[in-house]
């Protein structure tokens, strides 16, 4: 069988199916066929093919995992390492359950990562483990203060507005507000909230989201078999989670396969009176798949996909004009090391992980060591 190149671009039909799944991760073949003017059999065949070789995965967004009664925030980490030690540090970070996103830039010694953490805490990864790792030459961290856009909200621009509307679920009903949003968005997360990430759940809902985490398209029957809950209960609870906007899926696909081979991380300094408007403008830009107000000298972080370097240059030189941005630092991603925790049926719940005693942290100062779970 002929090998498919990792950067061969999918057909337009397949790209439109990917975009349809971005609108609704549990989209049925019948609804996709009706909106995209395809036959249900074609939709099922193409989705099976895309899933069978790992080209496309639909998962529960790592930023919408259950809080389990706690709070959930996030840190952006920028880590520089010794030449020759990059893979060691990346592997150690990727093994951690609290780090869902890792990218390596084209500089060859720089890592960008996102770490889930308790807001305002002295995270041991930042304050002890990484600084004591000899292979790490510098570390910058920034706390996410406000979410303008997360990757699960980004839509590949191959559908019309009417098609997106027809494929998307109805607007969420009143209920727990997911992923740091407030009912009056845009605006700050209320004081005393549980942090910009995570959703509130009861134990039954948490068990369903845990089971869906690695495959958000599992059928109700499969979920019932895995969790032990009656299928009627599963269907009712999944429908309620979806209706309230608490079932947040994300499509994992190599952006090169959808014609977007360039990913850039943008660290921007914005005047305070322009921060909210600049963040919203970035969130509305079709290239931007992540935009966040953060602590630190770069108070606005963004990530974006582009079809080529000329498009990135045009974005920097034209699209950012007039937003009150005083400084931009751009890093081009060379490879993606991690996009979601590899959650599976035998993986312990977040509560069980928190009850475990901490592992010893001795030896982290050795250059060959990476940042383990301290």
C-alpha positions as CSV (number, residue, x, y, z in Angstrom):
1,X,0.0,0.0,0.0
2,X,1.3,3.4,-0.9
3,X,2.5,5.6,2.0
4,X,0.7,8.9,2.5
5,X,3.1,11.8,3.0
6,X,2.6,13.6,6.3
7,X,2.4,16.9,4.5
8,X,0.3,15.8,1.5
9,X,-2.8,18.0,1.3
10,X,-6.2,16.4,1.8
11,X,-8.8,16.7,-1.0
12,X,-11.3,19.6,-0.6
13,X,-14.1,17.1,0.2
14,X,-12.0,15.7,3.1
15,X,-11.1,19.2,4.3
16,X,-14.7,20.2,4.3
17,X,-15.5,17.1,6.4
18,X,-12.7,18.1,8.9
19,X,-14.3,21.6,9.1
20,X,-17.7,20.0,9.6
21,X,-16.3,18.0,12.6
22,X,-14.9,21.2,14.0
23,X,-18.5,22.6,14.1
24,X,-19.8,19.5,15.9
25,X,-17.5,16.7,16.9
26,X,-20.4,14.2,17.2
27,X,-21.9,15.2,13.9
28,X,-23.9,12.5,12.3
29,X,-23.2,11.3,8.7
30,X,-26.7,12.1,7.7
31,X,-26.6,15.8,8.8
32,X,-23.1,16.2,7.3
33,X,-24.3,14.7,4.0
34,X,-27.3,16.9,3.9
35,X,-25.4,20.2,4.4
36,X,-22.3,19.3,2.3
37,X,-24.3,17.8,-0.6
38,X,-22.8,14.4,-0.2
39,X,-24.3,10.9,0.3
40,X,-24.3,9.5,3.8
41,X,-22.3,6.5,2.5
42,X,-19.6,8.8,1.2
43,X,-19.4,10.7,4.5
44,X,-19.1,7.4,6.5
45,X,-16.5,6.0,4.1
46,X,-14.3,9.2,4.2
47,X,-14.6,9.6,8.0
48,X,-13.6,5.9,8.5
49,X,-10.6,6.4,6.2
50,X,-9.5,9.6,7.9
51,X,-9.8,8.1,11.3
52,X,-8.3,4.7,10.5
53,X,-4.8,6.0,9.7
54,X,-4.9,8.7,12.4
55,X,-5.2,11.6,10.0
56,X,-8.1,13.0,12.0
57,X,-9.0,12.4,15.6
58,X,-11.9,14.0,17.5
59,X,-11.2,14.3,21.2
60,X,-12.5,16.2,24.2
61,X,-10.6,19.5,24.3
62,X,-7.9,19.4,27.0
63,X,-9.0,22.9,28.1
64,X,-12.5,21.6,28.8
65,X,-11.7,18.7,31.1
66,X,-13.7,18.4,34.3
67,X,-12.4,20.5,37.2
68,X,-13.4,17.7,39.7
69,X,-14.3,20.3,42.3
70,X,-11.0,22.2,42.0
71,X,-9.9,25.1,39.9
72,X,-8.1,25.0,36.6
73,X,-5.8,27.7,35.1
74,X,-3.0,27.6,32.6
75,X,0.6,28.8,32.2
76,X,2.3,29.4,28.9
77,X,5.9,28.2,29.1
78,X,8.8,29.2,26.9
79,X,11.8,26.9,27.6
80,X,15.2,27.1,26.0
81,X,17.5,24.1,26.3
82,X,21.0,23.0,25.6
83,X,21.6,21.8,22.0
84,X,21.4,18.1,22.0
85,X,19.0,17.9,24.9
86,X,15.9,19.1,23.2
87,X,14.3,15.6,22.6
88,X,15.0,14.6,26.2
89,X,13.2,17.6,27.7
90,X,10.3,17.3,25.2
91,X,9.8,13.7,26.0
92,X,9.8,14.4,29.8
93,X,7.3,17.2,29.3
94,X,5.1,15.1,27.0
95,X,4.8,12.4,29.7
96,X,3.2,14.8,32.1
97,X,-0.6,14.7,32.4
98,X,-0.7,18.5,33.2
99,X,0.8,19.5,29.9
100,X,-1.6,19.1,26.9
101,X,0.3,21.2,24.3
102,X,3.9,21.2,23.3
103,X,5.5,22.8,20.3
104,X,9.2,23.0,19.2
105,X,10.2,26.0,17.2
106,X,12.5,26.2,14.2
107,X,15.3,27.6,16.3
108,X,16.2,24.1,17.4
109,X,16.6,24.9,21.1
110,X,13.2,26.4,22.1
111,X,10.0,24.8,23.4
112,X,6.6,26.3,23.8
113,X,4.2,24.5,26.2
114,X,0.9,25.0,28.0
115,X,0.6,23.7,31.6
116,X,-2.6,23.2,33.5
117,X,-2.3,24.6,37.0
118,X,-4.2,26.0,39.9
119,X,-4.5,29.8,39.4
120,X,-2.1,31.7,41.6
121,X,-0.2,28.7,42.8
122,X,3.6,28.2,43.0
123,X,3.6,25.4,40.4
124,X,6.5,23.1,41.2
125,X,7.3,22.6,37.5
126,X,8.0,26.3,37.1
127,X,9.5,27.0,40.6
128,X,11.5,23.9,41.2
129,X,11.8,21.2,38.5
130,X,12.6,23.1,35.3
131,X,14.9,25.6,37.0
132,X,16.9,22.7,38.6
133,X,17.3,20.9,35.3
134,X,20.7,21.6,33.9
135,X,19.6,21.1,30.3
136,X,17.3,24.1,30.7
137,X,19.1,27.4,29.9
138,X,16.1,29.7,30.4
139,X,12.5,29.6,31.4
140,X,9.7,32.2,30.9
141,X,6.2,31.6,32.2
142,X,3.0,33.7,31.7
143,X,-0.4,33.1,33.4
144,X,-3.5,33.1,31.2
145,X,-5.7,35.9,32.5
146,X,-8.4,35.9,29.8
147,X,-9.4,33.6,26.9
148,X,-10.3,35.2,23.6
149,X,-10.1,32.1,21.5
150,X,-9.0,28.4,22.1
151,X,-8.1,25.9,19.4
152,X,-11.4,24.1,19.7
153,X,-13.2,27.2,18.5
154,X,-11.1,27.7,15.4
155,X,-12.7,26.8,12.1
156,X,-10.9,25.8,8.9
157,X,-12.1,28.3,6.3
158,X,-13.5,26.0,3.7
159,X,-17.2,26.2,4.6
160,X,-19.7,29.0,4.0
161,X,-21.2,30.8,7.0
162,X,-24.5,29.2,6.2
163,X,-22.9,25.7,6.1
164,X,-21.2,26.4,9.5
165,X,-24.5,27.5,11.0
166,X,-26.3,24.4,9.7
167,X,-23.6,22.1,11.0
168,X,-23.2,23.7,14.5
169,X,-25.3,22.7,17.5
170,X,-27.9,25.1,18.7
171,X,-26.7,27.8,21.0
172,X,-26.0,26.5,24.5
173,X,-28.9,26.6,27.0
174,X,-28.5,28.4,30.3
175,X,-26.3,26.4,32.6
176,X,-22.7,26.1,33.7
177,X,-20.5,28.3,31.5
178,X,-17.6,26.4,29.9
179,X,-13.9,27.3,29.4
180,X,-13.8,30.5,31.4
181,X,-16.5,32.3,29.5
182,X,-19.2,34.4,31.2
183,X,-22.7,34.9,30.1
184,X,-21.9,38.4,29.1
185,X,-18.8,37.6,27.1
186,X,-16.7,39.5,26.2
187,X,-15.6,40.5,29.7
188,X,-13.5,39.2,32.5
189,X,-14.0,36.0,34.3
190,X,-15.8,36.9,37.6
191,X,-13.7,37.2,40.7
192,X,-13.6,33.9,42.6
193,X,-14.4,31.8,39.6
194,X,-12.7,28.4,39.2
195,X,-10.2,29.6,36.5
196,X,-10.2,30.1,32.8
197,X,-10.2,26.3,31.9
198,X,-12.3,23.3,32.8
199,X,-16.0,22.5,33.1
200,X,-18.1,21.8,36.1
201,X,-19.5,18.2,36.2
202,X,-21.1,15.7,38.6
203,X,-19.4,12.3,38.9
204,X,-21.6,10.7,36.2
205,X,-20.8,13.4,33.7
206,X,-17.2,13.3,34.6
207,X,-17.1,9.6,33.9
208,X,-18.7,10.2,30.5
209,X,-16.2,13.0,29.6
210,X,-13.3,10.9,30.7
211,X,-14.4,8.0,28.4
212,X,-14.9,10.4,25.5
213,X,-11.6,12.2,26.0
214,X,-9.6,10.1,23.5
215,X,-12.5,9.6,21.1
216,X,-15.3,12.1,21.3
217,X,-17.3,10.3,18.7
218,X,-17.9,7.1,20.8
219,X,-21.5,5.9,20.4
220,X,-23.9,6.0,23.4
221,X,-23.8,2.2,23.4
222,X,-20.0,2.1,23.7
223,X,-20.1,4.7,26.4
224,X,-22.7,2.7,28.3
225,X,-20.6,-0.4,28.0
226,X,-17.5,1.4,29.2
227,X,-19.0,3.4,32.1
228,X,-21.6,0.9,33.3
229,X,-24.4,3.5,33.1
230,X,-27.7,2.6,31.3
231,X,-27.6,3.7,27.6
232,X,-30.8,5.8,28.1
233,X,-29.0,7.7,30.9
234,X,-25.9,8.1,28.7
235,X,-27.9,9.6,25.9
236,X,-29.8,12.0,28.1
237,X,-26.6,13.2,29.9
238,X,-24.6,13.6,26.7
239,X,-27.5,15.6,25.2
240,X,-27.6,17.8,28.3
241,X,-23.8,18.4,28.3
242,X,-23.9,19.3,24.6
243,X,-26.9,21.5,25.0
244,X,-25.3,23.4,27.8
245,X,-22.0,23.9,25.9
246,X,-20.0,21.6,28.4
247,X,-19.1,18.9,25.8
248,X,-16.3,20.7,24.0
249,X,-14.6,18.6,21.3
250,X,-11.5,19.4,19.3
251,X,-10.4,18.0,15.9
252,X,-6.8,16.9,15.8
253,X,-5.3,17.1,12.3
254,X,-1.9,18.0,11.1
255,X,-2.4,21.5,9.7
256,X,-0.1,20.6,6.7
257,X,-2.8,18.2,5.6
258,X,-5.3,21.0,5.3
259,X,-3.0,23.3,3.4
260,X,-1.6,25.3,6.3
261,X,2.0,24.3,6.8
262,X,3.2,27.3,8.7
263,X,2.3,27.8,12.4
264,X,3.5,30.8,14.3
265,X,3.5,31.8,18.0
266,X,3.1,35.5,18.5
267,X,4.0,37.3,21.7
268,X,2.6,40.8,21.6
269,X,2.9,43.9,23.8
270,X,-0.3,45.9,23.7
271,X,-1.3,49.1,25.4
272,X,-3.7,48.3,28.3
273,X,-6.5,50.4,26.8
274,X,-6.2,48.4,23.5
275,X,-5.8,44.9,25.0
276,X,-9.5,43.8,24.9
277,X,-10.1,45.1,21.4
278,X,-6.8,43.6,20.1
279,X,-7.6,40.3,21.6
280,X,-11.1,40.2,20.1
281,X,-9.7,41.2,16.7
282,X,-7.2,38.4,16.8
283,X,-9.9,35.9,17.9
284,X,-12.0,37.0,14.9
285,X,-9.1,36.5,12.4
286,X,-9.5,33.3,10.3
287,X,-5.8,32.4,10.8
288,X,-5.7,32.6,14.6
289,X,-6.5,29.5,16.5
290,X,-5.6,30.8,19.9
291,X,-5.6,34.2,21.6
292,X,-5.1,34.9,25.3
293,X,-4.4,37.9,27.6
294,X,-1.5,37.0,29.9
295,X,0.7,38.2,32.6
296,X,4.2,39.3,31.8
297,X,5.7,41.9,29.4
298,X,4.0,40.2,26.4
299,X,0.4,40.6,27.6
300,X,-1.2,39.1,24.5
301,X,-0.3,35.6,23.2
302,X,-1.6,34.2,19.9
303,X,-1.1,31.2,17.7
304,X,-2.0,31.1,14.0
305,X,-1.9,28.9,10.9
306,X,-0.8,30.1,7.4
307,X,-0.5,28.6,3.9
308,X,3.0,30.0,3.6
309,X,5.5,32.6,4.8
310,X,4.2,35.4,2.6
311,X,0.8,35.0,4.4
312,X,2.5,35.2,7.7
313,X,4.4,38.4,6.6
314,X,1.1,39.9,5.4
315,X,-0.5,39.1,8.7
316,X,2.3,40.8,10.6
317,X,2.7,43.8,8.4
318,X,-1.0,44.5,7.6
319,X,-3.5,42.7,9.8
320,X,-1.9,43.7,13.1
321,X,-1.8,47.4,12.2
322,X,-4.0,49.7,14.2
323,X,-4.5,47.4,17.1
324,X,-2.3,49.3,19.6
325,X,0.5,46.7,19.4
326,X,3.9,48.1,20.4
327,X,6.0,45.0,20.0
328,X,5.7,41.6,18.3
329,X,7.9,38.6,18.7
330,X,7.3,35.8,16.2
331,X,8.4,32.1,16.6
332,X,7.7,29.6,13.8
333,X,6.8,26.1,14.9
334,X,9.1,23.4,13.5
335,X,7.1,20.5,14.9
336,X,4.3,19.7,17.2
337,X,5.2,17.3,20.0
338,X,1.9,17.0,21.8
339,X,-1.7,18.2,21.3
340,X,-3.7,16.3,23.9
341,X,-3.2,14.0,26.8
342,X,-3.3,10.3,25.6
343,X,-6.3,9.5,27.8
344,X,-7.5,6.0,27.6
345,X,-9.9,3.6,29.4
346,X,-7.3,2.5,31.9
347,X,-6.1,6.0,32.7
348,X,-6.8,7.1,36.3
349,X,-9.2,10.0,37.0
350,X,-7.8,13.4,37.8
351,X,-8.9,12.9,41.4
352,X,-7.0,9.7,41.7
353,X,-3.9,11.4,40.2
354,X,-4.1,14.1,42.8
355,X,-4.4,11.6,45.7
356,X,-1.1,10.0,44.7
357,X,1.9,10.9,46.8
358,X,4.4,13.1,45.0
359,X,7.3,11.4,43.3
360,X,10.8,12.2,44.4
361,X,12.5,15.0,42.5
362,X,16.1,14.1,43.2
363,X,18.4,14.1,40.2
364,X,16.6,16.8,38.2
365,X,19.7,19.0,38.3
366,X,21.5,16.5,36.0
367,X,21.7,17.7,32.4
368,X,20.3,14.4,31.1
369,X,17.3,14.5,33.3
370,X,14.0,16.0,32.3
371,X,11.2,17.6,34.4
372,X,9.3,14.7,35.9
373,X,6.3,14.8,38.1
374,X,7.5,16.4,41.2
